[in-house]
Amino acid sequence: MTHMILRIERIGTELPPPSDPDPAGAAAVQELMGGRYGEMSTFMNYTFQSFNFRGRQGARPFYDLVANIATEEFGHIELVAATINGMLTGTAEDGSLSAMKGEDLKQRWIHGGAGALPQDAHGRAWTGDNVFASGDLVEDLTHNYFLETHARNNKLKVYEMVEHPAARALTGYLLVRGGVHQVAYARALEHLTGANMSKLFPSPRIPTDRIPECRPHLDAGSHKILYRFSPSDYQELAAVWNGPHPETGEELVVEQGPPEGALPHDMPPQTATFAPDYAPEEIAEISRKLRVAAGLPEEPTGEVANDGGGMVEKVTP
């Protein structure tokens, strides 16, 4: 049996280009990356639950649900990283790291090239101790529901704490998509046990539609859509993801994914941290020669979202 992840060079939602750097705000966003209830935890919890799932044929709708949501969480990790990287762009704009010595999470420049790390807001490394995979389906689904609930709590707090436009765009999107996963695990528990989980929503009790950055995703119907992240597998999602949405009453639907997403920004070099090098123009020239030698176009073939705005055009390579 072959297991694989198909990776597409797009991120889950459009993020604003890097503008004014905000290292303190980026530190708060790190909690959504490597915190106990961050995206690394949701991804690895559901991934190991799906890896260890016994009797998957007999419980196929529930296996498909857990495995499929795990795949979306992998993309959420990249989106959080893209947000942090944008917020750290320009922190050493003058080519010097001296201004960073007063920052709490100095590893981001010494060890991380002015980028995201698998850590929480205190700089503590993410740990596998955050993974819960008991093997008991009801127990795991109950855990997953409360994991998503506390993750939503943290996103709401980071939203209030950090006013940077990239952090607001990120949390607006994750509140909607995390809400989908919260509803999914609640529906799964309802089908298995008969418990009326809909009475728990919204949890925490802050309606998502009150948050401006959530509204475009709500207007697009993202809150009621569970995407299938496979060309042909996970066909039994609709056996669990059905019925009315507990907050809006709209019918839940499964759509073939992945969603369209958005092109990522090409973060400019940060030469003070040697990212990708002290002289990035040399690497660019080597790359050009390699493309030509391989019969590829002289210019890069990949696509990025850079449009000449924001800090991307302000930072000197």
Buried (B, 14 or more C-beta within 10 A) or exposed (E): EEEEEEEEEBBBBBBBBBBEBBBBBBBBBBBBBBBBBBBBBBBBBBBBBBEEBEEEEEBBBBBBBBBBBBBBBBBBBBBBBBBBBBBBBBBBBEEEBEBBEEBEBBEBBEEBBBBBBBBBBEBEEBBEEBBBBEEEBBEBBBBBBEBBBBBBBBBBBBBEBBEBBBBBBBBBBBBBBBBBBBBBBBBBBBBBEEBEBBEBBBBEEBEBBEBEBBBBBBEEEBBBBBBBBBEEEBEBBBBBBBBEBBBBEEEBEBEEBBBEBBBBBBBBBBBBBEBBEEEBEEEBEEEBEEBEEEEEEEEEEEEEBBEEEBBBEBBEE
